[in-house]
Amino acid sequence: MFGTVNHSLVLVVATAVVVAVSACTDLDGFDERSNVGPDQLAFDDGSGSAGSTTTTAGPEPSNTTTVPPPIPLGSPDEPFVDLPDAAAARAVITPTGVVLPVLGEQADSFTVLTACENIRYVNRSAVEPIGRAHVVLDPGHGGTEVGAVGPAGTVEKEVNLAVATEAAARLEQLGATVVLTRSTDHNVTTGTRGLLAKSIDPALFVSVHHNGGAPRSNDGPGTIVFTKDDSGESTRFGGLFHDRLGAALESVTERERKAHAAYITALDAHQAAVAEYDRSVQARDAALVANGQLPADATTIPAPPPQAADGFRYPSERNPSPTTTSPPPPPPTDPDGSPGTNPDGSPLPTPTTVAVPDTLPVPPPFDSIPVREFLFAGGPNGGVRSWVRADGKDYLSVLRHSGDVPGVLTEFLYVTNPSEEQLLMDPAFVSAEAEALAGAIVDYFSSTTNTGGGFVDDQFDDQPIGGGGLPSQCVEPDLGV
């Protein structure tokens, strides 16, 4: 069971021992977009069942918390070491798989922040507690927030989840403890995502996204990694991820461009064969006209098809068929069958004939599948950088709400770019993205001296980014309790 606390009317405080999760009672990271604030935390008083509306006045809960020890990084041989302070419940997972940050504990229940930033109580027996983790992965969007949508219908939220889920599985095989902010298709606000990372207090927080919009095409990828401002570890991981994904894209790009070049070579050969056939038809028709077998204005060569508006070269749909010709007319004869003569007795001239082939060789049909030229989008926008508001805080809400945890928001590729969407429709490429993400995380944990590249100047502008992740737009998922 779980109930709703009307925190505009009451503040349920603890009269028994309340075990506070590190920094969870400090919601200063939440801004005007959140349903809860520092003065709106609530805890069951322990005198009734979780979710009871009966309240008991008492002293406000203390915000004094014990700072947990940091998670140490490992080595190339053992990147993921044992977790310190792993026993305390920092989050819970419900029977339906929804992960929620813990705000407080009671004898028989947990106080949690829901996916849409409401405060709820859940019975201990109905949920599974989660302690600390090496990594928190955040598949962006979900539920009614689909994210970017490609021209062929690829939905960003689904790709984000697929990449994060596979990356988590790869990391767990190497000994890492990984928590996903969502493992199914449901809404989660950026506030809850951030607080979940802050509560679990991992060594790294990665929000997984794919970009949208229509930036100009170019040869290089437009991968963006937004890091936390003034966080050296965030920046270090951003460079490692940028290099890992870039290496994966190099091989894919070479493969796609070779495929397009082979297609163009085959198409050029086909079009040259069709052009040669057309010339043969013209020569044949000229002979037939000279022989009087065709009228002078006859034409049998079809017009070429128009080119596609986007410049995509489609093959000719003209697949010529063999043609046969009639034999030339016989020499003229007199009625008695003797060779024809003129009135003066001279023989009639035999009509001039031009040799006409009986058949013309026909090019085989062009049946290659069209291969579009591979182009990336947004190259000039790519790179590793922080995005900072005028007040000095991180522009992106999910990073702003995650406290001091080193974290980044990644925009892998543009799902709205046809070339990149084609890649994202291939499960093998989605696995390659997951492998790049997992590999960068292993690099990060293996050594503090591991760095990468792709660094560009920080961003300080203010621009609309869709306004997603708000409580007002959120639909609470079924918790199954």
Secondary structure, DSSP 8 states (H G I E B T S, - for coil): ---B--TTT-----SS-----TTTT--TT--TT-S--TT------SSS-TT------------------------SS--S---TT-SS--EEE-TT--EEEEEEE-SSEEEEE-TTS-EEEEEGGGSEEE---SEEEEE--BTTB---B-TT--BHHHHHHHHHHHHHHHHHHTT--EEES-SSS----HHHHHHHHHHH--SEEEEEEEE-S---EESS---EEEE-TT-HHHHHHHHHHHHHHHHHHHHHHHHHHHHHHHHHHHHHHHHHHHHHHHHHHHHHHHHHHHTTSS-TT-----------TT----------------------B-TTSSB-B-TTS-B----------S-----------------EE-GGG-EEEEBB-TTSSBSSHHHHTTTTS-EEEEEEEETTSHHHHHHHTSHHHHHHHHHHHHHHHHHHHH-TT-----B---B---------S-GGG--------
